[in-house]
Amino acid sequence: MNRTFLFVAIGLVLVTGACSGESTPTAPTPPPVAACQSQNTATVYFQNRSTSNLTYDIVWDGARLTTVGPAQNSQTYTVVANVPHLLRFQVTNLALLACSQGTPTLTTCSNNFYFCAK
């Protein structure tokens, strides 16, 4: 009987000791934040829909970003979102404005394209 009592007492101590410790449930891992959201960016590309076989220089924020031939698309660029940009389609080698100048403001994580068809 003493031996049985001793085993039961040890068993109770082990069980209650294991259960009495405070355990804090771990919160689920939040989903990763998209890079465009954390860095406040958007993507943009440009199309040349010229009906007169012209090649365009794409001038973005005052600097030539790329040149796009007739019926071509540019590569996609990552740019700052939520600020106005200056966009010009200029006839290559002439610096003449091919289409009206624009000031697009791209929203965070958006995918955009702009074209000129003159």
C-alpha distances in whole Angstrom, upper triangle without the diagonal:
4,5,5,6,8,10,11,12,14,15,16,18,20,21,22,24,26,27,28,31,34,36,39,41,44,47,49,51,55,57,60,63,66,68,71,69,68,71,74,76,77,79,83,85,89,91,95,97,100,103,105,104,103,100,98,97,94,94,91,91,94,93,94,90,92,95,94,97,98,96,93,90,88,85,82,82,79,81,79,79,80,83,86,88,92,92,96,97,100,102,102,104,106,104,105,102,102,100,99,97,94,91,88,84,81,78,75,74,77,79,83,86,89,93,96,99,102
4,5,5,6,9,10,10,12,14,15,16,18,20,21,22,24,26,26,29,32,34,38,40,42,46,48,50,54,56,59,62,65,67,70,68,67,70,72,74,76,78,82,85,88,91,94,96,99,102,105,103,102,99,97,96,93,93,89,89,92,92,92,89,91,94,93,96,97,95,92,89,87,84,81,81,78,79,78,78,79,82,85,87,90,91,95,96,99,101,101,103,105,102,104,101,101,99,98,96,93,90,87,83,80,77,74,73,76,78,82,85,89,92,96,98,102
4,5,5,6,9,10,11,12,14,15,17,18,20,21,23,24,25,28,31,33,37,38,41,44,46,48,52,54,57,60,63,65,68,66,65,68,71,73,74,76,80,82,86,88,92,94,97,100,102,100,100,97,95,93,90,91,87,87,90,90,90,87,88,91,91,94,95,93,90,86,85,82,79,79,76,77,76,76,77,80,84,85,88,89,93,94,97,99,98,101,103,100,102,99,99,97,96,94,91,88,85,82,79,75,72,71,74,76,80,83,87,90,93,96,99
4,5,5,6,9,10,11,12,14,15,16,18,20,21,22,24,26,30,31,35,36,39,42,44,47,50,53,55,58,61,63,66,65,63,67,69,71,73,74,78,80,84,86,90,92,95,98,101,99,98,95,93,92,89,89,86,86,89,88,89,86,87,90,89,92,93,91,88,85,83,80,77,77,74,76,75,74,75,78,82,83,87,88,91,92,95,98,97,100,101,99,100,98,97,95,95,92,89,86,83,80,77,73,70,69,72,74,78,81,85,88,92,94,97
4,6,5,6,9,10,10,12,14,15,16,18,20,21,22,25,28,30,34,35,38,41,43,46,49,52,54,57,61,63,66,64,62,66,68,70,72,74,78,80,84,86,90,92,95,98,100,99,98,95,93,91,88,88,85,85,88,87,88,85,86,89,89,92,93,91,88,85,83,80,77,77,74,75,74,73,74,77,81,82,86,87,90,92,95,97,96,99,101,98,99,97,97,95,94,91,88,85,82,79,76,73,69,68,71,73,77,81,84,87,91,94,97
4,6,5,6,8,10,11,12,14,15,16,18,20,21,23,27,28,32,34,37,40,42,44,48,51,53,56,59,61,64,62,61,64,66,69,70,72,76,79,82,85,89,90,94,97,99,97,96,93,91,90,87,87,83,83,86,86,86,83,85,88,88,90,92,89,86,83,82,78,76,75,72,73,72,72,73,76,79,81,84,85,89,90,93,96,95,97,99,96,98,95,95,93,93,90,87,84,81,77,75,71,68,67,70,72,76,79,83,86,90,92,96
4,5,5,6,9,10,11,12,14,15,16,18,20,22,25,27,31,32,34,38,40,42,46,48,50,54,57,59,62,60,59,62,64,66,68,70,74,76,80,82,86,87,91,94,96,94,93,91,89,87,84,84,81,81,84,83,84,81,82,85,85,87,89,86,84,80,79,75,73,72,70,71,70,69,71,74,77,79,82,83,86,88,91,93,92,95,97,94,95,93,93,91,90,88,84,82,78,75,72,69,66,64,68,70,73,77,80,83,87,90,93
4,6,5,6,9,10,10,12,14,15,16,18,20,24,25,29,30,33,36,38,41,44,47,49,53,56,58,61,59,58,61,63,65,67,69,73,75,79,81,85,86,90,93,95,94,93,90,88,86,83,83,80,80,83,83,83,80,81,84,84,87,88,86,83,79,78,75,72,72,69,70,69,68,69,72,76,77,81,82,85,87,90,92,92,94,96,93,94,92,92,89,89,87,83,80,77,74,71,68,64,63,66,68,72,76,79,82,86,89,92
4,5,5,6,9,10,11,12,14,15,16,19,22,24,28,29,32,36,38,40,44,47,49,52,55,57,60,58,57,60,62,65,66,69,72,75,79,81,85,87,90,93,95,94,93,90,88,86,83,83,79,79,83,82,83,80,81,84,84,87,88,86,83,79,78,75,72,71,68,69,68,67,68,71,75,77,80,81,85,86,89,92,91,94,95,93,94,92,91,89,88,86,83,80,77,73,70,67,64,63,66,68,72,75,79,82,86,89,92
4,5,5,6,9,10,10,12,14,15,17,21,23,26,28,30,34,36,38,42,45,47,50,53,55,58,56,55,58,60,62,64,66,70,73,76,79,83,84,88,91,93,91,90,87,85,84,81,81,77,77,80,80,80,77,79,82,82,84,86,83,81,77,76,72,70,69,66,67,66,66,67,70,73,75,78,79,83,84,87,89,89,91,93,90,92,89,89,87,87,84,81,78,75,71,69,65,62,61,64,66,70,73,77,80,84,87,90
4,5,5,6,8,10,11,12,14,16,20,21,25,26,28,32,34,36,40,42,45,48,51,53,56,54,53,56,59,61,62,64,68,70,74,77,80,82,85,88,91,89,88,85,83,82,79,79,75,75,79,78,79,75,77,80,79,82,83,81,78,75,74,70,67,67,64,65,64,64,65,68,71,73,76,77,81,82,85,87,87,89,91,88,90,87,87,85,84,82,79,76,73,69,66,63,60,59,62,64,68,71,75,78,82,84,88
4,5,5,6,8,10,10,12,14,18,19,23,25,27,31,33,36,39,42,44,47,50,53,56,53,52,56,58,60,62,64,67,70,74,76,80,82,85,88,90,89,88,85,83,81,78,78,75,75,78,77,78,75,76,79,79,82,83,81,78,75,73,70,67,67,64,65,64,63,64,67,70,72,76,76,80,81,84,87,87,89,91,88,89,87,86,84,83,81,78,75,72,68,66,62,59,58,61,63,67,70,74,77,81,84,87
4,6,5,6,8,10,10,12,16,18,22,24,26,30,32,35,38,41,43,46,50,52,54,52,51,54,56,59,61,63,67,69,73,76,79,81,85,87,90,88,87,84,82,80,77,77,74,73,76,76,77,74,75,78,78,81,83,80,77,74,73,69,66,66,62,64,62,62,62,65,69,71,74,75,79,80,83,86,85,88,89,87,88,86,85,83,83,80,77,74,71,67,65,61,58,57,60,63,66,70,73,77,80,83,86
4,6,5,6,9,10,12,15,16,20,22,24,28,30,32,36,39,41,44,47,49,52,50,49,52,54,56,58,60,64,67,70,73,77,78,82,85,87,85,84,81,79,78,75,74,71,71,74,73,74,71,72,76,76,78,80,77,75,71,70,66,63,63,60,61,60,59,60,63,67,68,72,73,76,78,81,83,83,85,87,84,86,83,83,81,80,78,74,72,69,65,62,59,56,55,58,60,64,67,71,74,78,80,84
4,5,5,6,9,11,14,15,19,20,23,26,28,31,34,37,39,42,45,48,51,49,47,51,53,55,57,59,62,65,69,71,75,77,80,83,85,84,83,80,78,76,73,73,70,70,73,72,73,70,71,74,74,77,78,76,73,70,68,65,62,62,59,60,59,58,59,62,66,67,71,72,75,76,79,82,81,84,86,83,84,82,81,79,79,76,73,70,67,64,61,57,54,53,56,58,62,66,69,72,76,79,82
4,5,5,6,9,12,14,17,19,22,25,28,31,34,37,39,42,45,48,50,48,47,50,52,54,56,59,62,65,69,71,75,77,80,83,86,84,83,80,78,76,73,73,69,69,73,72,73,70,71,75,75,77,79,76,74,70,69,65,62,62,59,60,58,57,58,61,65,66,70,71,75,76,79,82,82,84,86,83,84,81,81,79,78,76,72,69,66,63,60,57,54,53,56,58,62,65,69,72,76,79,82
4,5,5,7,10,12,16,18,21,24,27,29,33,36,38,41,44,46,49,47,45,49,51,53,55,57,61,64,68,70,74,76,79,82,85,83,82,79,77,75,72,71,68,68,71,70,71,68,70,73,73,76,78,75,72,69,67,64,61,60,57,58,57,56,57,60,63,65,69,70,73,75,78,81,80,82,84,81,83,80,80,78,77,75,71,68,65,62,59,56,52,52,55,57,61,65,68,71,75,78,81
4,6,6,10,10,14,16,18,22,24,26,30,33,35,38,41,43,46,44,43,46,48,50,52,54,58,61,65,67,71,73,76,79,81,80,79,76,74,72,69,69,65,65,68,68,69,65,67,70,70,73,74,72,69,66,64,61,58,57,54,55,54,53,54,57,61,62,66,67,71,72,75,78,77,80,81,78,80,77,77,75,74,72,68,66,63,59,56,53,50,49,52,54,58,61,65,68,72,75,78
4,6,8,9,13,14,17,20,23,26,29,32,34,37,40,43,45,43,42,45,47,50,51,54,57,60,64,66,70,72,75,78,81,79,78,75,73,71,68,68,65,64,68,67,68,65,67,70,70,72,74,71,69,65,64,60,57,57,54,55,53,52,53,56,60,61,65,66,70,71,74,77,77,79,81,78,79,76,76,74,73,71,67,64,61,58,55,52,49,48,51,53,57,60,64,67,71,74,77
4,6,9,12,15,18,21,24,26,29,33,35,38,41,43,46,43,42,45,47,50,52,54,58,61,65,67,71,73,76,79,82,80,79,76,74,72,69,68,65,64,68,67,69,65,67,70,71,73,75,73,70,66,65,61,58,57,54,55,53,52,53,56,60,61,65,66,70,72,75,78,77,80,81,78,79,77,77,75,74,71,67,65,61,58,55,52,49,48,52,54,58,61,65,68,72,75,78
4,6,10,12,15,19,21,24,27,30,32,35,38,40,43,41,39,42,44,47,49,52,55,58,62,65,68,70,74,77,79,77,76,73,71,69,66,65,62,61,65,64,65,62,64,67,68,71,72,70,67,63,62,59,55,54,51,52,50,50,50,53,57,59,62,64,67,69,72,75,74,77,78,75,76,74,74,72,71,68,65,62,59,55,53,50,46,46,49,52,55,59,62,66,69,72,75
4,7,10,13,16,19,21,24,27,29,32,35,37,40,38,36,39,41,44,46,49,52,55,59,62,66,68,71,74,76,75,73,71,68,66,63,62,59,58,62,61,63,60,61,65,65,68,70,67,65,61,59,56,53,52,48,49,47,46,47,50,54,55,59,60,64,66,69,72,71,74,75,72,73,71,71,69,68,65,62,59,56,52,50,46,43,43,46,49,52,56,59,63,66,69,72
4,6,9,12,15,18,21,24,26,29,32,34,37,35,33,37,39,41,43,46,49,52,56,59,62,64,68,71,73,71,70,67,65,63,60,60,56,56,59,59,60,57,58,62,62,65,66,64,61,57,56,53,50,49,45,46,45,44,44,47,51,53,56,58,61,63,66,69,68,71,72,69,71,68,68,66,65,62,59,56,53,49,47,43,40,40,43,45,49,53,56,59,63,66,69
4,6,9,12,15,17,21,23,25,29,31,34,31,30,33,35,38,40,42,46,49,53,55,59,61,64,67,70,68,67,64,62,60,57,56,53,52,56,55,56,53,55,58,59,62,63,61,58,54,53,50,46,45,42,43,41,40,41,44,47,49,53,54,58,59,63,65,65,68,69,66,67,65,64,62,61,59,55,52,49,46,43,40,37,36,40,42,46,49,53,56,60,63,66
4,6,9,12,15,18,21,23,27,29,32,29,28,32,33,36,38,40,44,47,50,53,57,58,62,65,67,66,64,62,59,58,54,54,51,51,54,54,55,52,53,56,56,59,60,58,55,52,50,47,44,43,40,41,39,38,39,42,46,47,51,52,56,57,60,63,63,66,67,64,65,63,62,60,59,57,53,50,47,44,41,38,35,34,37,40,43,47,50,54,57,60,63
4,6,9,12,15,17,20,23,26,28,26,25,28,30,32,34,37,40,43,47,50,53,55,59,62,64,62,61,58,56,54,51,51,47,47,51,50,51,48,50,53,53,56,57,55,52,48,47,44,41,40,37,38,36,35,36,39,43,44,48,49,53,54,57,60,60,62,64,61,62,59,59,57,56,54,50,47,44,41,38,35,32,31,34,36,40,44,47,50,54,57,60
4,6,9,12,15,17,20,23,25,23,22,26,27,29,31,34,37,40,44,47,50,52,55,58,61,60,58,56,53,52,48,48,44,44,48,48,49,45,47,50,50,53,54,52,49,46,44,41,38,37,34,35,33,32,33,36,40,41,45,46,49,51,54,57,57,60,61,58,59,56,56,54,53,50,47,44,41,38,35,31,28,27,31,33,37,40,44,47,51,54,57
4,6,9,12,15,18,21,23,21,20,24,26,27,29,31,35,38,41,44,48,49,53,56,58,57,55,53,51,49,46,46,42,43,46,46,46,43,45,48,47,50,51,49,46,43,41,38,35,35,31,33,31,30,31,35,38,39,43,44,47,49,52,55,54,57,58,56,57,54,54,51,51,48,45,42,39,36,33,29,26,25,28,31,34,38,41,45,48,51,54
4,6,9,12,15,17,20,18,17,21,23,24,26,28,32,35,38,41,45,47,50,53,55,54,53,50,48,46,43,43,39,40,43,42,43,40,41,44,44,47,48,46,43,40,38,35,32,31,28,29,28,28,29,32,36,37,40,41,44,46,49,51,51,54,55,53,54,51,51,49,48,46,42,40,36,33,30,27,24,22,26,28,32,35,39,42,46,48,52
4,6,9,12,15,17,15,14,18,19,21,23,25,29,32,35,38,42,44,47,50,52,51,50,47,45,43,40,40,36,36,40,40,40,37,39,42,42,45,46,44,41,37,36,33,29,29,25,26,25,24,25,29,32,33,37,38,41,43,46,49,48,51,52,50,51,48,48,45,45,42,39,36,33,30,27,24,20,19,22,25,28,32,35,39,42,45,49
4,6,9,12,14,13,13,16,18,19,20,22,26,29,32,35,39,40,44,47,49,48,46,44,42,40,37,37,34,34,38,37,38,34,36,39,38,41,42,40,37,34,32,29,26,26,23,24,23,22,24,27,30,31,35,35,38,40,43,46,45,48,49,47,48,45,45,43,42,40,36,34,31,28,24,21,18,16,20,22,25,29,32,36,39,42,45
4,6,9,12,10,10,13,15,16,18,20,23,26,30,33,36,38,42,45,47,45,44,41,39,37,34,34,31,31,35,34,35,31,33,36,36,39,40,38,35,31,30,27,23,23,20,21,20,20,22,25,28,29,32,33,36,37,40,43,42,45,47,44,45,43,42,40,40,38,34,32,29,26,22,20,16,14,18,20,23,27,30,34,37,40,43
4,6,8,7,7,10,11,13,15,17,21,24,27,30,34,36,39,42,45,43,42,39,36,35,31,31,28,28,31,31,32,29,30,33,33,37,38,36,33,29,28,25,21,20,17,18,17,16,18,21,24,25,29,29,33,34,37,40,40,43,44,41,42,40,39,37,37,34,31,28,25,22,19,16,13,11,15,17,21,24,27,31,35,38,41
4,5,5,6,9,10,10,11,13,17,20,24,27,30,32,36,39,41,39,38,35,33,31,28,28,25,25,29,28,29,25,27,30,30,33,34,32,29,26,24,21,18,17,14,15,15,14,16,19,22,23,26,26,30,31,34,37,36,39,40,38,39,36,36,34,34,31,28,26,22,20,16,14,10,8,12,14,17,21,24,27,31,34,37
4,5,5,6,8,8,10,12,16,19,22,25,29,31,34,38,40,38,36,33,31,29,26,26,22,23,26,25,26,22,24,27,28,31,33,31,28,24,22,19,16,14,11,12,12,12,15,18,21,21,24,24,28,29,32,35,34,37,38,35,37,34,34,33,32,30,27,24,21,19,16,14,10,9,12,14,17,20,23,26,30,33,36
4,6,5,5,5,6,9,13,16,20,23,26,29,32,35,37,35,34,31,28,26,23,23,19,20,23,23,24,20,22,25,26,29,30,29,26,22,20,18,14,12,9,10,9,9,12,14,17,17,21,21,24,26,29,32,32,34,35,33,34,31,31,29,29,26,23,21,18,15,12,10,7,5,9,11,14,17,20,23,27,30,33
4,5,5,7,9,12,15,19,22,26,29,31,34,38,40,38,37,34,31,29,26,25,22,22,25,25,26,23,25,29,29,32,34,32,29,25,24,21,17,16,12,12,11,9,11,14,18,19,22,23,27,28,32,35,35,37,38,35,36,33,33,31,30,28,24,22,19,16,13,10,6,6,10,13,16,19,22,26,29,32,35
4,6,8,11,14,18,21,25,28,32,34,37,40,42,41,39,36,33,31,27,27,23,23,26,26,27,24,27,30,31,34,36,34,32,28,25,23,19,17,13,13,11,11,13,16,19,20,24,25,28,30,33,36,36,38,39,36,38,35,35,34,33,30,27,24,21,18,15,13,9,10,13,16,19,22,25,28,32,35,38
4,6,9,12,15,19,22,26,29,32,34,38,39,38,36,33,30,27,24,23,20,19,22,22,24,21,23,27,28,31,33,32,29,25,23,20,17,14,10,10,8,9,11,13,17,17,20,22,25,27,30,33,33,35,36,33,34,32,33,31,30,27,24,21,19,16,13,12,9,9,13,15,17,20,23,26,29,33,35
4,7,11,14,17,20,24,27,30,32,36,37,36,34,31,28,26,23,22,18,17,21,21,23,20,23,26,27,30,32,31,28,24,22,20,16,14,10,9,6,6,8,10,13,14,18,19,23,25,28,31,31,34,34,31,32,30,30,28,27,24,21,18,15,12,10,8,5,7,10,13,15,18,20,24,27,30,33
4,7,10,14,17,20,24,26,29,32,34,33,31,28,25,23,19,19,15,15,19,19,20,17,19,22,23,26,28,27,24,20,18,16,13,10,6,5,5,5,8,10,13,13,16,17,20,22,25,28,28,31,32,28,30,27,27,25,25,22,19,16,14,11,8,8,5,6,8,10,12,15,17,20,24,27,30
4,7,11,14,17,21,23,26,29,31,30,28,25,22,21,17,17,14,15,19,18,19,16,17,20,20,24,25,24,21,17,16,14,10,8,6,6,6,5,9,11,12,12,15,15,18,20,23,26,26,29,30,27,28,25,25,23,22,20,17,15,12,10,6,7,5,5,5,6,8,11,14,17,20,24,27
4,7,11,14,17,20,23,26,28,27,25,22,20,18,15,16,13,15,18,17,17,14,15,17,17,20,22,20,17,14,12,10,6,5,4,6,9,9,12,13,14,13,15,14,17,18,21,23,24,27,28,25,26,23,23,21,21,19,16,15,12,11,8,9,9,7,6,5,6,8,11,15,18,21,24
4,7,10,14,16,19,22,24,23,21,19,16,15,12,13,11,13,16,15,15,11,12,14,14,17,18,17,14,11,9,9,6,5,7,7,10,10,13,14,13,12,13,11,14,14,17,20,20,23,24,22,22,20,19,18,18,16,14,13,11,11,9,11,12,10,8,6,5,5,8,11,14,18,20
4,7,10,13,16,19,21,19,18,15,13,13,10,12,11,14,16,15,14,10,10,11,10,13,15,13,11,7,6,6,5,6,9,10,14,14,17,17,16,14,14,12,13,12,15,17,18,21,22,20,21,18,17,16,17,16,14,15,13,14,12,14,15,14,12,8,7,5,7,9,12,15,18
4,7,10,12,16,17,16,14,12,10,10,8,11,11,14,16,15,13,10,9,9,8,11,11,11,8,6,5,8,8,9,12,13,16,17,19,18,17,14,14,10,11,9,12,14,15,18,19,17,18,15,14,13,14,14,13,14,13,15,14,17,18,17,14,11,9,5,5,6,8,11,14
4,6,9,12,14,13,12,11,9,11,10,13,14,17,19,18,15,13,11,10,7,9,8,7,6,4,6,10,11,13,16,17,20,20,22,22,20,17,16,13,12,10,13,13,14,18,19,18,17,15,13,12,15,15,15,17,15,18,17,20,21,20,17,14,11,7,6,5,7,9,12
4,6,9,11,9,8,7,7,10,10,13,15,19,19,18,15,14,11,9,6,6,5,5,6,6,8,12,14,16,19,20,23,23,25,24,22,19,18,14,12,9,11,11,12,16,16,16,15,14,11,11,14,15,15,18,17,20,20,23,25,24,21,17,14,11,9,6,6,7,9
4,6,9,9,9,10,10,13,13,16,18,22,22,21,19,18,15,13,10,9,6,5,8,9,12,15,17,19,22,23,25,25,27,26,24,21,20,16,15,11,13,13,14,18,18,18,17,15,11,11,14,16,17,20,19,22,22,25,27,26,22,19,16,12,10,7,6,4,7
4,5,6,6,8,9,12,13,17,19,22,22,21,19,18,16,13,10,9,6,7,9,12,14,18,19,21,24,25,28,28,29,28,25,23,21,17,14,11,12,10,12,16,16,16,14,13,9,10,14,16,17,21,21,24,24,27,29,29,25,22,19,15,13,9,7,4,5
4,6,8,11,12,16,17,20,23,26,25,25,22,22,20,17,14,12,8,9,12,15,17,21,23,25,28,28,31,31,32,31,29,26,24,20,18,14,15,13,15,18,18,18,16,15,12,12,16,19,20,24,24,27,27,30,33,32,28,25,22,18,16,12,10,6,6
4,6,9,11,15,17,20,23,26,25,25,22,22,19,16,14,11,8,11,14,16,18,22,24,26,29,30,32,33,34,33,30,27,24,21,18,14,14,11,13,16,15,16,14,14,11,13,17,19,21,25,25,29,29,32,35,34,31,28,24,21,18,14,11,9,7
4,7,10,13,16,19,22,25,24,23,20,20,17,14,11,8,6,8,11,14,16,20,22,24,28,28,31,32,34,33,30,27,24,21,18,14,13,11,11,14,14,16,15,15,12,14,18,20,22,25,26,29,29,32,34,33,30,27,24,20,18,14,12,10,9
4,6,10,13,15,19,22,21,20,16,17,14,11,9,7,6,10,11,14,15,18,21,22,26,26,29,30,31,30,27,24,21,18,15,11,10,7,8,11,11,12,11,12,9,12,16,17,19,23,23,27,27,30,32,31,29,26,22,19,16,13,10,9,8
4,7,10,13,16,19,18,17,13,14,11,7,6,5,6,9,9,11,12,15,18,19,23,23,26,27,29,28,25,22,19,16,13,9,8,6,6,9,10,11,11,12,10,12,16,17,18,21,22,25,25,28,30,29,27,24,21,17,15,12,10,11,10
4,6,9,12,16,15,13,10,11,8,6,5,6,8,11,10,11,11,14,16,17,20,20,23,24,26,24,21,18,16,12,9,6,5,5,5,9,10,9,10,9,8,10,13,13,15,18,18,21,22,25,27,26,24,21,18,15,12,10,8,10,10
4,6,10,13,11,10,6,8,6,4,6,9,11,14,12,12,10,13,15,15,18,18,20,22,24,22,20,16,13,10,8,6,5,6,5,8,10,8,10,10,9,11,14,13,14,16,17,20,20,24,25,25,23,21,18,15,13,12,11,13,13
4,6,10,10,8,6,6,5,6,7,11,13,14,12,11,9,12,13,12,15,14,17,18,20,18,16,12,10,7,6,5,6,9,9,12,13,10,12,10,10,11,12,11,12,13,14,16,17,20,22,22,20,17,15,12,10,10,10,13,14
4,7,6,5,4,6,7,9,11,14,16,18,16,15,12,14,14,13,15,13,15,17,19,16,14,10,8,6,5,6,7,11,11,13,13,10,11,10,11,12,12,10,11,12,13,15,16,20,21,22,20,19,16,14,12,12,13,16,16
4,5,6,6,6,9,11,13,17,19,20,18,15,13,14,13,11,12,10,12,14,15,13,11,7,6,5,7,9,11,14,14,16,17,13,15,13,14,14,13,10,10,10,10,12,13,16,18,19,17,16,14,13,12,13,14,18,19
4,6,8,9,12,15,17,20,23,24,21,19,17,17,16,13,13,11,11,13,14,11,9,6,5,6,9,12,13,17,17,19,18,15,16,15,16,16,15,11,10,9,10,12,13,17,18,19,18,18,16,16,14,16,17,21,22
4,7,9,12,14,17,20,22,24,22,20,18,19,18,16,16,14,15,17,18,15,12,9,7,8,8,11,12,15,15,16,16,12,14,13,15,16,15,11,12,12,14,15,17,20,22,23,22,21,19,18,16,18,18,21,21
4,6,9,12,15,18,21,22,20,18,15,16,16,14,15,13,15,18,19,17,15,11,10,10,10,11,12,14,13,14,15,12,15,14,16,17,17,14,14,14,15,17,18,21,22,23,22,21,19,18,17,17,18,21,21
4,6,8,11,14,17,19,17,15,13,14,15,13,15,14,17,19,21,19,17,13,11,10,9,10,9,12,10,12,13,10,13,13,14,15,16,14,15,15,16,18,19,22,23,23,22,20,18,17,15,15,16,19,19
4,7,10,14,17,18,15,13,10,10,11,9,12,11,14,17,19,18,16,13,12,10,10,11,11,14,12,14,16,14,16,15,16,16,17,15,15,15,15,17,17,20,20,20,19,17,16,14,13,14,15,19,20
4,7,10,13,15,12,10,7,9,11,10,13,14,17,19,22,21,19,15,14,12,11,10,11,12,10,13,15,13,15,15,15,16,18,16,16,17,17,19,19,22,22,22,20,18,16,14,13,13,14,17,18
4,7,10,12,10,10,8,10,13,13,17,17,21,22,25,23,22,18,16,13,12,9,9,9,8,10,13,12,14,14,13,15,17,16,17,19,19,21,21,24,25,24,23,20,17,15,13,12,12,15,15
4,7,8,6,7,6,9,12,14,17,18,22,23,25,24,22,19,17,14,12,10,10,10,9,13,14,14,15,14,12,14,17,17,17,19,19,22,21,24,25,24,22,19,16,13,12,10,10,12,13
4,6,5,8,9,12,15,17,21,22,25,27,29,28,26,22,21,17,15,12,12,10,9,13,15,15,16,15,13,15,18,19,20,22,22,25,24,27,29,27,25,21,19,16,14,12,11,12,13
4,5,9,11,14,17,19,23,24,27,28,30,29,27,24,22,18,16,13,13,11,11,15,16,17,16,16,13,14,18,19,20,23,23,26,25,28,30,28,25,22,19,16,14,11,10,9,10
4,7,10,13,16,19,22,23,27,27,29,29,27,24,23,19,18,14,15,14,15,18,19,20,19,18,15,16,19,20,21,23,22,25,24,27,28,26,24,20,18,14,13,10,10,10,12
4,7,10,12,15,19,21,24,25,27,27,25,22,21,18,17,14,15,14,14,18,19,19,19,18,16,16,19,20,20,22,21,23,22,25,26,24,21,18,16,12,12,10,11,12,14
4,7,9,12,15,17,20,21,24,24,22,20,19,16,15,13,15,16,15,19,21,20,20,19,16,16,19,19,18,20,18,20,19,21,22,20,18,14,12,9,10,9,11,13,15
4,6,9,12,14,18,19,22,22,21,17,17,14,14,12,14,15,15,18,20,19,20,18,17,17,19,18,18,19,17,19,17,20,21,19,17,14,12,10,10,10,12,15,17
4,6,10,13,16,18,21,21,21,18,18,16,17,15,17,19,18,21,23,21,23,21,20,20,22,20,19,20,18,19,17,19,19,17,16,12,12,11,12,13,16,18,21
4,7,10,13,14,18,18,18,16,17,15,17,16,19,20,20,23,25,23,24,22,21,20,21,20,18,18,16,16,14,16,15,13,12,9,9,9,11,13,16,19,22
4,6,10,12,15,15,16,13,15,13,15,16,18,21,20,23,24,22,23,22,21,20,21,19,17,16,14,14,12,14,14,12,12,10,10,10,12,15,17,21,23
4,7,9,13,13,14,13,15,15,17,18,21,24,23,26,27,24,26,24,24,23,23,20,18,16,14,13,11,12,11,10,10,9,10,12,14,17,20,23,26
4,6,10,10,11,9,12,12,16,17,20,23,23,25,26,23,25,22,23,21,21,18,16,14,12,10,9,10,10,10,10,10,11,12,14,17,20,23,26
4,7,7,9,9,12,14,17,20,22,26,26,28,28,25,26,24,25,23,22,19,16,13,11,9,8,9,8,10,11,12,12,15,16,19,22,26,28
4,6,8,9,13,14,18,20,23,27,27,30,30,27,27,25,25,23,22,19,15,12,10,7,5,5,5,8,8,11,11,14,15,19,22,25,28
4,7,9,13,15,19,21,24,28,29,31,31,28,28,25,26,23,21,18,15,12,9,6,6,5,7,10,10,13,13,16,17,20,23,26,29
4,6,10,13,16,19,22,26,27,29,29,25,26,23,24,22,19,16,13,9,8,5,7,9,10,13,13,15,14,16,17,20,22,26,27
4,7,10,13,16,19,23,24,26,26,22,22,19,20,18,16,12,9,6,6,4,8,10,13,15,14,15,14,15,14,17,19,23,24
4,6,10,13,16,20,21,23,22,19,19,16,18,16,14,11,8,5,6,6,8,12,14,16,15,15,13,13,13,15,17,20,22
4,7,10,13,16,18,20,19,15,16,13,15,13,11,7,6,5,7,9,12,15,17,19,17,17,15,14,12,14,15,18,19
4,7,10,13,15,17,17,13,13,11,11,10,9,6,5,6,7,10,12,16,18,19,17,16,13,11,9,11,11,15,16
4,6,10,12,14,13,10,10,7,8,7,7,5,7,9,11,14,16,19,22,22,20,19,15,13,10,10,9,13,13
4,7,9,12,11,9,8,6,6,6,8,7,9,12,13,17,18,21,24,24,21,19,16,13,10,8,7,10,10
4,6,9,8,5,5,4,5,7,10,9,12,15,17,20,21,25,27,27,25,23,19,16,13,12,9,12,11
4,6,6,6,5,6,6,9,12,13,16,19,20,23,24,28,30,30,28,25,22,18,15,13,10,12,10
4,5,6,8,10,9,13,15,15,18,20,22,25,25,29,31,30,28,26,23,20,17,15,13,14,13
4,6,8,11,12,15,18,18,20,23,24,28,28,32,34,33,32,29,26,23,21,19,17,18,16
4,5,9,10,13,16,16,19,22,24,27,28,32,34,34,32,30,27,24,21,19,16,17,15
4,6,9,12,13,13,16,18,20,24,25,29,31,31,29,27,24,21,18,17,15,16,15
4,6,9,11,11,15,18,20,23,25,29,31,32,29,27,24,21,18,16,13,14,12
4,6,7,8,11,14,17,20,22,26,28,29,26,25,21,18,15,13,10,12,10
4,7,9,12,15,17,21,22,26,28,29,26,23,20,17,13,11,7,8,7
4,6,9,13,14,18,19,23,26,26,23,21,18,15,11,9,6,8,7
4,6,10,12,16,18,22,25,26,23,21,18,15,12,11,9,11,10
4,7,10,13,16,19,22,24,21,20,16,15,11,11,10,13,13
4,6,10,12,16,19,20,18,17,14,12,10,11,11,14,15
4,7,10,13,16,18,16,16,13,13,11,13,14,18,19
4,6,10,13,15,12,13,10,10,9,12,14,18,20
4,7,10,12,10,12,10,12,12,16,18,21,23
4,7,8,7,8,8,10,11,15,18,21,24
4,6,6,9,9,13,15,18,21,24,27
4,6,9,11,14,17,21,24,27,30
4,7,10,13,16,20,24,27,30
4,6,10,13,17,20,23,26
4,7,11,14,18,20,24
4,7,10,14,17,20
4,7,11,13,17
4,7,10,13
4,7,10
4,6
4
